[in-house]
Structures are given as structure tokens and as C-alpha cells.
Amino acid sequence: MGISNFQPIIQAPNVLGFVMCSEAGDIIEQEGSEAAVLASVLTYFQQAAGIIGDSFGLEDFQEAQIQSKSLTVLCVPHKGGAFGVILSSRTKINEVTSIVRQVLATA
């Protein structure tokens, strides 16, 4: 899988970058100005989300959104690992989520 497969994501309005990590936490793909920051925490976030989900009796982690005043992060599981997208706060998160799910379905 190459970066070109992820062009619909990186070209979406207000997307700053993305990272795909394996289950072991290795970076498989990344692109964008904020991708390095996201890569450093994505695997840990995935583990924490699993623990939080277990404590609430949720079967598995499906999606998480983290929002601040200036940034939004979307995290979704993918093939045992995780895929994260960092966005400006002006982003229409539902539109980007739809694009991410379409791209990951073919990945």
C-alpha cells in the first residue's frame, strides 16, 4: 500500500496528516505536517481505548475523536493496528470519517 492510496484522505479539506500503525506500533504509512506527533501517541491511545472500552463492557474499539480548540484527531482500528487522522478544528468530521472508512475498506 502506498501513499497514493491515501490521497483522498490527505486531500480532504482541513486534513493536516495521517498515520497508520501496525498492531505492534510500527508506523506503516504517514504523511502530513502533524503526522509525527500523532504517530508517537496513536498506538498508546489504541491500547488505552481498548482498556476503557472493556471497562464499559464494549466489545471493541470502533472510533474515537479527540477535540481541542485548534485540532481534532480521529482514530479508527484497522487490521489489528490503528489509523489516525489529524485535522484542523474547522473540519467537518463526519465527512472525513466517511472518506477514511471508504479508503480503509479497500486497503
URPEQUI-V194944 format. One record per helix or strand. SS is the DSSP state (hx for helix, st for strand). FROM is the first residue (numbers start at 0). LEN is the number of residues. If there is no record, write none. Layout:
BEGIN
<<SS:FROM:LEN> <SS:FROM:LEN>>
END
This chain:
BEGIN
<<hx:2:8> <st:14:7> <st:26:6> <hx:34:21> <st:63:4> <st:70:8> <st:80:8> <hx:92:13>>
END
